[in-house]
Amino acid sequence: MAKTPPADDPNPDGTAIPYEQARDELIAVVQKLETGGTSLEEALALWERGEQLAGICQQWLDGARERLAKASGQGDTDQEADSEEM
């Protein structure tokens, strides 16, 4: 079964990145940044890519939360209350 990305997928080239792929790439980016040994330019590019990947992961998680809320019959009002508590 193919997974569908969130409607507002932030991937700049328009292709869908599965959650697991984005998460794994984000982990690799963080590890590379923590290890160091990169030029300033490369570190900035890695940071920017990490921000993109974190956004993709967050959208997948938000979409999953919405699907669970709908499946459990909670509707939008409960979700809005949860968002306000955070």
C-alpha positions in Angstrom: 0.0 0.0 0.0 1.5 3.4 -1.1 1.6 6.1 1.5 0.4 9.6 0.4 2.2 12.6 1.6 0.5 15.5 3.3 -1.2 17.9 0.9 1.3 20.7 1.6 4.4 18.6 1.2 7.4 20.9 1.7 9.7 18.9 -0.6 11.0 21.4 -3.1 11.0 19.1 -6.1 7.5 18.0 -5.6 8.3 14.3 -5.1 6.8 12.6 -2.0 9.3 11.4 0.6 8.0 8.7 2.9 8.2 9.5 6.6 10.8 6.8 7.3 13.1 8.0 4.5 12.9 11.6 5.8 13.5 10.5 9.4 16.5 8.4 8.4 18.0 11.2 6.3 17.4 13.6 9.2 19.2 11.3 11.6 22.2 11.1 9.1 22.2 14.9 8.8 22.3 15.4 12.5 25.0 12.9 13.0 27.1 14.6 10.3 26.6 18.0 12.0 27.5 16.6 15.4 30.6 14.9 14.1 31.9 18.1 12.7 34.7 18.4 10.2 32.6 20.2 7.6 33.1 23.6 6.1 30.8 26.4 7.2 29.0 26.3 3.8 28.4 22.5 4.0 27.2 22.8 7.6 24.7 25.5 6.6 23.5 23.4 3.7 23.1 20.4 6.0 21.2 22.5 8.6 18.9 23.8 5.9 18.2 20.2 4.7 17.6 19.1 8.2 15.0 21.9 8.6 13.3 20.7 5.5 13.3 17.1 6.6 12.1 18.0 10.1 9.2 19.8 8.4 8.3 16.8 6.3 8.4 14.5 9.3 6.2 16.9 11.3 3.6 17.1 8.5 3.5 13.3 8.3 3.0 13.1 12.1 0.3 15.8 12.0 -1.5 14.0 9.2 -1.3 10.7 11.2 -2.7 12.5 14.3 -5.6 13.9 12.2 -6.4 10.4 10.7 -6.4 8.9 14.2 -8.7 11.6 15.5 -11.1 11.0 12.7 -10.9 7.3 13.1 -11.6 7.5 16.8 -14.5 10.0 16.2 -12.9 12.9 17.9 -13.4 15.5 15.2 -11.7 18.9 14.9 -12.8 20.5 18.2 -10.8 18.1 20.3 -7.8 18.6 18.1 -8.0 22.4 18.4 -8.2 22.0 22.2 -5.1 19.8 22.2 -3.2 22.3 20.0 -4.0 25.1 22.4 -2.7 23.1 25.4 0.8 22.7 23.7 
